[in-house]
């Protein structure tokens, strides 16, 4: 069986909101979210693969990815359900 090919293209998804309390405390980090994407490109479920080191940033990353649209995976030219990983970086401007 051919493994699915997927393009984790995030289309024109908005970046996650940077939580105000994290901004005020100057918290930065990168969370990796693992998301199950439907054949229609919608996020079916999302889970945290690696933490940013701050629960507030992890939660913001998860909430954002749940609302995103993706280019679905394809197997033999047909769209299929597949998992993708999306690194979400929260970095403050200097």
Backbone bond lengths (Angstrom), bond angles and torsions (degrees), N, CA, C in turn:
res aa  C-N    CA-C-N  psi(-1)  N-CA   C-N-CA  omega(-1)  CA-C   N-CA-C  phi
1 X - - - 1.449 - - 1.534 108.72 -
2 X 1.292 115.78 134.07 1.458 121.72 179.61 1.529 109.66 -74.21
3 X 1.352 117.54 130.29 1.464 118.23 177.66 1.530 110.17 -68.22
4 X 1.322 116.73 151.75 1.462 118.00 179.58 1.521 111.02 -66.92
5 X 1.312 114.94 144.41 1.457 120.66 172.80 1.514 105.66 -104.15
6 X 1.298 115.37 131.53 1.453 115.90 178.04 1.511 110.71 -136.41
7 X 1.295 111.69 151.73 1.447 121.17 179.53 1.519 105.10 -117.42
8 X 1.312 116.28 110.31 1.461 118.93 -178.50 1.524 109.97 -78.32
9 X 1.310 115.10 48.26 1.457 119.42 177.60 1.520 107.47 -72.28
10 X 1.298 114.76 127.62 1.454 119.33 -174.72 1.519 112.06 -91.28
11 X 1.327 116.50 11.67 1.460 122.11 -179.67 1.523 108.17 52.06
12 X 1.297 119.19 -134.36 1.465 120.49 -179.37 1.511 110.49 -109.29
13 X 1.309 116.54 49.04 1.457 120.43 -176.05 1.521 111.53 -73.76
14 X 1.324 116.39 139.83 1.461 119.29 178.76 1.529 110.74 -73.44
15 X 1.312 117.06 148.17 1.463 118.77 175.71 1.524 109.28 -67.02
16 X 1.317 116.97 156.71 1.468 118.39 178.91 1.522 110.89 -65.90
17 X 1.322 115.29 152.58 1.464 119.96 175.08 1.529 108.10 -68.91
18 X 1.314 115.89 134.83 1.465 120.63 177.60 1.521 106.49 -83.41
19 X 1.326 118.72 113.72 1.470 119.55 -176.85 1.532 111.65 -56.32
20 X 1.312 115.49 132.54 1.460 121.53 -176.56 1.528 111.94 -57.79
21 X 1.333 116.58 -41.41 1.465 118.49 -179.44 1.534 111.28 -65.44
22 X 1.320 117.43 -32.81 1.475 120.73 177.06 1.531 109.79 -70.58
23 X 1.335 116.59 -39.53 1.480 120.23 176.75 1.525 110.47 -60.01
24 X 1.329 114.86 -48.52 1.469 119.54 -177.27 1.522 111.62 -60.57
25 X 1.340 116.20 -35.89 1.460 120.49 -179.13 1.539 111.65 -90.62
26 X 1.347 115.67 4.33 1.473 122.82 176.96 1.531 111.99 58.43
27 X 1.334 115.85 40.31 1.467 121.42 178.91 1.526 109.02 -87.23
28 X 1.322 116.08 130.05 1.461 122.64 176.77 1.532 108.55 -127.02
29 X 1.324 116.30 164.75 1.458 119.80 176.19 1.511 111.77 164.20
30 X 1.326 115.39 171.48 1.459 122.16 177.67 1.524 108.84 -124.74
31 X 1.316 115.23 124.32 1.457 121.94 175.66 1.524 107.43 -106.52
32 X 1.312 117.33 140.69 1.460 120.44 174.06 1.523 107.64 -107.04
33 X 1.335 114.09 122.18 1.458 121.11 -179.18 1.525 108.49 -105.42
34 X 1.324 115.46 131.51 1.458 121.99 176.06 1.522 106.11 -100.71
35 X 1.350 116.26 124.04 1.462 120.19 -174.28 1.521 111.13 -127.26
36 X 1.324 114.61 137.57 1.466 120.81 173.96 1.526 107.01 -90.98
37 X 1.332 115.59 121.84 1.463 121.73 -174.49 1.526 109.71 -108.97
38 X 1.325 115.66 130.67 1.467 120.98 -179.38 1.526 110.43 -73.59
39 X 1.318 115.40 169.43 1.463 121.19 176.48 1.528 110.78 -65.56
40 X 1.331 116.82 -15.23 1.479 121.26 177.66 1.521 111.87 -94.48
41 X 1.336 117.62 -3.05 1.454 120.98 178.04 1.516 115.23 91.30
42 X 1.336 117.48 11.12 1.466 120.84 179.41 1.525 109.75 -96.29
43 X 1.323 115.48 149.64 1.459 120.50 176.47 1.524 108.57 -77.82
44 X 1.339 116.36 118.26 1.461 121.61 178.85 1.521 111.15 -83.01
45 X 1.328 115.71 -38.58 1.466 121.24 176.01 1.508 108.35 -160.72
46 X 1.309 114.67 155.77 1.464 120.89 -179.22 1.511 108.60 -136.57
47 X 1.326 115.46 143.53 1.462 120.91 177.65 1.515 108.67 -141.02
48 X 1.298 114.94 155.15 1.454 120.84 -179.08 1.527 109.37 -81.18
49 X 1.337 116.71 122.71 1.458 120.04 176.42 1.526 109.76 -90.61
50 X 1.339 116.08 -49.53 1.462 119.78 175.19 1.521 108.77 -133.63
51 X 1.312 115.22 138.92 1.453 121.82 -177.35 1.523 111.51 -80.48
52 X 1.312 114.27 151.84 1.467 121.13 173.83 1.530 109.88 -77.98
53 X 1.325 115.64 -12.94 1.459 120.94 -174.40 1.515 112.11 99.29
54 X 1.336 116.04 -4.97 1.464 121.15 179.83 1.524 108.32 -136.75
55 X 1.319 116.98 118.82 1.466 121.52 -177.02 1.526 112.16 -56.88
56 X 1.329 117.79 -36.43 1.465 120.68 -178.24 1.535 111.57 -64.93
57 X 1.340 117.40 -36.81 1.466 120.76 177.16 1.526 110.45 -73.33
58 X 1.332 116.57 -39.43 1.468 120.58 178.34 1.524 110.22 -58.43
59 X 1.326 116.75 -44.86 1.465 121.11 -178.85 1.527 111.06 -65.55
60 X 1.318 117.42 -40.70 1.473 120.84 178.25 1.533 110.60 -63.59
61 X 1.325 117.33 -39.25 1.466 121.47 178.35 1.521 110.62 -64.39
62 X 1.327 117.14 -46.21 1.466 121.25 179.46 1.527 111.13 -61.00
63 X 1.318 117.27 -45.71 1.465 120.93 -178.87 1.528 111.34 -62.54
64 X 1.327 117.42 -39.24 1.466 120.71 179.97 1.521 110.93 -65.40
65 X 1.332 116.96 -49.26 1.464 120.85 -176.41 1.529 111.29 -62.83
66 X 1.326 117.58 -34.57 1.470 120.59 179.12 1.526 111.74 -60.17
67 X 1.330 117.72 -25.65 1.463 121.90 -177.95 1.533 112.82 -95.54
68 X 1.328 117.39 -10.06 1.462 121.10 -175.73 1.527 112.22 -73.34
69 X 1.329 114.27 161.06 1.469 123.08 172.13 1.526 106.87 -113.68
70 X 1.316 116.10 143.62 1.461 122.35 -177.46 1.518 110.81 -126.89
71 X 1.323 115.77 160.35 1.454 121.33 168.45 1.526 105.35 -77.44
72 X 1.331 119.14 120.74 1.464 119.38 -175.48 1.531 112.69 -67.80
73 X 1.341 113.83 156.44 1.459 120.63 174.73 1.526 108.52 -67.91
74 X 1.334 115.16 156.14 1.465 119.40 177.17 1.518 109.71 -129.66
75 X 1.303 114.87 139.59 1.462 121.94 173.30 1.525 105.87 -130.99
76 X 1.319 116.01 122.52 1.472 121.87 -177.91 1.530 110.45 53.16
77 X 1.335 115.55 38.50 1.458 120.98 176.19 1.516 115.45 81.35
78 X 1.342 117.50 -2.71 1.464 120.56 -179.44 1.520 110.34 -108.25
79 X 1.317 116.54 142.13 1.463 121.20 178.21 1.528 109.26 -68.68
80 X 1.333 115.72 135.98 1.470 121.79 -179.43 1.529 109.60 -135.74
81 X 1.322 115.31 164.26 1.464 121.69 174.72 1.528 108.04 -75.13
82 X 1.327 117.56 136.09 1.471 121.05 178.77 1.524 109.15 -156.23
83 X 1.321 114.80 162.74 1.462 121.77 177.97 1.520 109.61 -98.16
84 X 1.332 116.39 142.00 1.464 122.58 173.47 1.523 108.06 -130.19
85 X 1.309 115.24 159.94 1.470 120.59 174.94 1.515 108.27 -115.55
86 X 1.312 114.79 133.34 1.463 120.85 -178.95 1.528 109.33 -124.81
87 X 1.345 117.06 111.92 1.463 118.67 174.36 1.529 109.04 -77.98
88 X 1.322 116.20 130.90 1.467 122.10 -179.49 1.528 107.01 -118.49
89 X 1.329 115.42 116.56 1.473 120.26 -177.50 1.520 110.78 -105.47
90 X 1.296 114.69 130.97 1.468 122.52 174.54 1.521 106.26 -109.33
91 X 1.335 116.33 111.30 1.465 120.88 -178.03 1.517 107.37 -133.82
92 X 1.318 115.56 128.90 1.462 121.30 179.06 1.524 109.61 -80.09
93 X 1.308 115.32 145.90 1.470 120.20 174.87 1.518 108.44 -75.52
94 X 1.302 116.91 149.06 1.481 119.68 178.29 1.510 110.82 -79.70
